[in-house]
Amino acid sequence: MAIGFVLMTTYPGCEHEVLNALSSIALVTNHWMLFGEYDLIARVQAEEEFDLTRCIVEDIRSLPGLKETKTLIGAEL
């Protein structure tokens, strides 16, 4: 199982647009609006790390209104 968290900064006024778009992405299991340095965070989960990274790069990072992302990938030790 691969799990990642994507921290997002949106363009001003686009927070709700991006939050709603995250709801339509199958591998996004949860998402929250934040106060502070980042505007949103999404939890992404997939069976394989390839699918996780594909979702982040192709589906999330291409959302309109999204300015910047920072991704944290969980590691199994």
MARBA-3410 file (N, C-alpha, C, O; in Angstrom, 1 decimal):
77
0.8,-1.2,0.0,0.0,0.0,0.0,0.9,1.2,0.0,1.8,1.3,0.8 ~ 0.6,2.2,-0.9,1.3,3.4,-0.9,0.4,4.6,-0.5,-0.7,4.7,-1.0 ~ 0.9,5.5,0.4,0.2,6.6,0.9,1.0,7.9,0.7,2.2,7.9,1.0 ~ 0.4,8.9,0.3,1.0,10.2,0.2,0.1,11.3,0.6,-1.1,11.2,0.7 ~ 0.7,12.4,1.0,0.0,13.6,1.4,0.5,14.7,0.5,1.7,14.9,0.4
-0.4,15.5,-0.1,-0.1,16.5,-1.0,-0.5,17.9,-0.4,-1.7,18.1,-0.2 ~ 0.4,18.7,-0.1,0.2,20.1,0.5,0.1,21.0,-0.8,0.9,20.9,-1.7 ~ -1.0,21.8,-0.8,-1.2,22.6,-1.9,-1.4,24.1,-1.6,-2.0,24.5,-0.6 ~ -0.9,24.9,-2.5,-1.1,26.4,-2.4,-1.9,26.7,-3.7,-1.5,26.3,-4.8 ~ -3.0,27.4,-3.5,-3.8,27.8,-4.7,-3.7,29.3,-5.0,-3.1,30.0,-4.2
-4.1,29.7,-6.2,-4.2,31.1,-6.5,-5.3,31.7,-5.6,-6.3,31.0,-5.3 ~ -5.3,32.9,-5.2,-6.3,33.5,-4.4,-7.7,33.3,-4.9,-8.0,33.6,-6.1 ~ -8.6,32.9,-4.1,-10.0,32.6,-4.4,-10.3,31.3,-5.1,-11.4,31.1,-5.4 ~ -9.3,30.5,-5.3,-9.5,29.2,-6.0,-9.5,28.0,-5.0,-9.6,26.9,-5.5 ~ -9.5,28.2,-3.7,-9.5,27.1,-2.7,-10.6,26.2,-2.9,-10.5,25.0,-2.9
-11.9,26.7,-3.0,-13.0,25.9,-3.1,-13.1,25.1,-4.4,-13.5,24.0,-4.5 ~ -12.6,25.8,-5.5,-12.6,25.1,-6.8,-11.7,23.9,-6.8,-12.1,22.8,-7.3 ~ -10.5,24.0,-6.2,-9.6,22.9,-6.1,-10.1,21.9,-5.2,-10.0,20.7,-5.5 ~ -10.6,22.3,-4.1,-11.1,21.3,-3.1,-12.2,20.5,-3.7,-12.3,19.2,-3.5 ~ -13.1,21.1,-4.5,-14.2,20.3,-5.1,-13.7,19.4,-6.2,-14.2,18.3,-6.4
-12.6,19.8,-6.9,-12.0,19.0,-8.0,-11.4,17.7,-7.3,-11.4,16.7,-8.0 ~ -10.8,17.9,-6.2,-10.1,16.8,-5.5,-11.1,15.6,-5.2,-10.8,14.5,-5.2 ~ -12.4,16.0,-5.0,-13.5,15.0,-4.7,-13.7,14.0,-5.9,-14.1,12.9,-5.6 ~ -13.3,14.5,-7.1,-13.6,13.6,-8.2,-12.4,12.7,-8.6,-12.5,11.9,-9.5 ~ -11.3,12.8,-7.8,-10.1,12.0,-8.1,-10.2,10.7,-7.2,-10.2,10.8,-6.0
-10.2,9.6,-7.9,-10.5,8.3,-7.2,-9.5,8.0,-6.1,-9.9,7.4,-5.1 ~ -8.2,8.2,-6.3,-7.2,7.8,-5.3,-7.1,8.8,-4.1,-6.4,8.6,-3.2 ~ -7.8,10.0,-4.2,-7.8,10.9,-3.1,-8.8,10.4,-2.1,-10.0,10.4,-2.3 ~ -8.3,10.0,-0.9,-9.2,9.4,0.1,-9.7,10.4,1.1,-10.8,10.1,1.7 ~ -9.0,11.5,1.3,-9.5,12.6,2.1,-8.8,13.9,1.7,-7.8,13.9,1.1
-9.5,15.0,2.0,-8.9,16.3,1.7,-9.5,17.3,2.7,-10.6,17.2,3.1 ~ -8.6,18.3,3.0,-9.0,19.3,4.0,-8.5,20.7,3.6,-7.5,20.8,2.9 ~ -9.2,21.7,3.9,-8.8,23.1,3.8,-7.9,23.4,5.0,-8.2,22.9,6.1 ~ -6.9,24.2,4.8,-5.9,24.5,5.9,-5.8,26.0,6.1,-6.2,26.8,5.2 ~ -5.4,26.4,7.2,-5.0,27.8,7.5,-3.5,27.8,7.7,-3.0,26.9,8.5
-2.8,28.7,7.1,-1.3,28.7,7.3,-0.6,28.8,6.0,-1.1,29.4,5.1 ~ 0.6,28.2,6.0,1.4,28.3,4.8,0.8,27.6,3.5,1.0,28.1,2.4 ~ 0.0,26.6,3.7,-0.7,25.9,2.6,-2.2,26.1,2.8,-2.7,26.3,3.8 ~ -2.9,26.0,1.6,-4.3,26.1,1.6,-5.1,24.8,1.7,-6.2,24.8,2.3 ~ -4.5,23.7,1.2,-5.2,22.5,1.2,-4.2,21.3,1.4,-3.0,21.5,1.2
-4.8,20.2,1.9,-4.0,19.0,2.0,-4.9,17.8,1.5,-6.1,17.8,1.8 ~ -4.3,16.9,0.8,-5.0,15.7,0.3,-4.2,14.5,0.7,-3.0,14.4,0.6 ~ -5.0,13.5,1.1,-4.4,12.1,1.4,-4.7,11.3,0.1,-5.8,11.1,-0.3 ~ -3.6,10.7,-0.4,-3.7,9.9,-1.6,-3.3,8.5,-1.3,-2.2,8.3,-0.7 ~ -4.1,7.5,-1.7,-3.7,6.1,-1.4,-3.9,5.2,-2.6,-4.9,5.3,-3.3
-2.9,4.3,-2.8,-3.0,3.4,-4.0,-2.3,2.1,-3.6,-1.6,2.0,-2.6 ~ -2.6,1.1,-4.3,-2.0,-0.2,-4.1,-0.5,-0.2,-4.4,0.3,-0.8,-3.7 ~ -0.2,0.5,-5.5,1.2,0.5,-5.9,1.7,2.0,-6.0,1.0,2.9,-6.2 ~ 3.0,2.1,-5.7,3.6,3.5,-5.7,3.5,4.1,-7.0,3.4,5.4,-7.1 ~ 3.6,3.4,-8.1,3.5,3.9,-9.4,2.2,4.6,-9.6,2.1,5.7,-10.2
1.1,4.0,-9.2,-0.3,4.6,-9.3,-0.4,5.8,-8.5,-1.0,6.8,-8.9 ~ 0.2,5.8,-7.3,0.2,7.0,-6.4,0.9,8.2,-7.1,0.3,9.3,-7.1 ~ 2.1,7.9,-7.6,2.8,9.1,-8.2,2.1,9.5,-9.5,2.2,10.7,-9.8 ~ 1.6,8.6,-10.2,0.9,9.0,-11.5,-0.3,9.9,-11.1,-0.5,10.9,-11.8 ~ -1.1,9.5,-10.1,-2.2,10.3,-9.7,-1.8,11.8,-9.3,-2.4,12.7,-9.6
-0.7,11.8,-8.5,-0.2,13.1,-8.0,0.3,14.0,-9.2,-0.1,15.2,-9.3 ~ 1.1,13.4,-10.1,1.7,14.2,-11.2,0.6,14.5,-12.2,0.5,15.7,-12.7 ~ -0.2,13.5,-12.6,-1.1,13.8,-13.7,-2.5,14.3,-13.3,-3.0,15.2,-14.0 ~ -3.0,13.9,-12.2,-4.4,14.3,-11.8,-4.4,15.5,-10.9,-5.1,16.5,-11.2 ~ -3.6,15.5,-9.9,-3.6,16.6,-8.9,-2.9,17.8,-9.4,-3.4,18.9,-9.4
-1.7,17.7,-9.8,-0.8,18.8,-10.2,-1.4,19.6,-11.4,-1.0,20.7,-11.6 ~ -2.3,19.0,-12.1,-2.8,19.7,-13.3,-4.1,20.4,-13.0,-4.7,20.9,-14.0 ~ -4.6,20.4,-11.8,-5.9,21.0,-11.5,-5.8,22.5,-11.7,-4.8,23.2,-11.3 ~ -6.8,23.1,-12.3,-6.8,24.6,-12.5,-6.9,25.2,-11.1,-7.6,24.8,-10.3 ~ -6.3,26.3,-11.0,-6.3,27.1,-9.7,-5.2,26.7,-8.8,-5.0,27.4,-7.7
-4.5,25.7,-9.1,-3.4,25.2,-8.2,-2.1,25.9,-8.6,-1.7,25.9,-9.7 ~ -1.5,26.5,-7.6,-0.2,27.3,-7.8,1.0,26.4,-7.5,2.0,26.5,-8.3 ~ 1.0,25.7,-6.4,2.2,25.0,-6.0,1.8,23.8,-5.1,0.8,23.8,-4.5 ~ 2.6,22.7,-5.2,2.4,21.5,-4.4,3.7,21.1,-3.7,4.8,21.4,-4.1 ~ 3.5,20.4,-2.6,4.6,19.7,-1.9,4.1,18.4,-1.5,3.0,18.3,-0.9
4.8,17.3,-1.9,4.3,16.0,-1.6,5.2,15.2,-0.6,6.4,15.3,-0.6 ~ 4.5,14.6,0.3,5.1,13.7,1.3,4.7,12.3,1.1,3.5,12.0,1.1 ~ 5.6,11.4,0.8,5.3,10.0,0.6,5.6,9.2,1.8,6.7,9.3,2.4 ~ 4.7,8.4,2.3,4.9,7.6,3.4,5.8,6.4,3.1,5.8,5.9,2.0 ~ 6.7,6.1,4.1,7.6,5.0,3.9,7.4,3.9,4.8,7.1,4.1,6.0
7.5,2.6,4.3,7.4,1.5,5.2,8.8,1.0,5.6,9.6,0.7,4.7 ~ 9.1,1.0,6.8,10.5,0.6,7.3,10.4,-0.8,7.9,11.5,-1.3,8.3
END
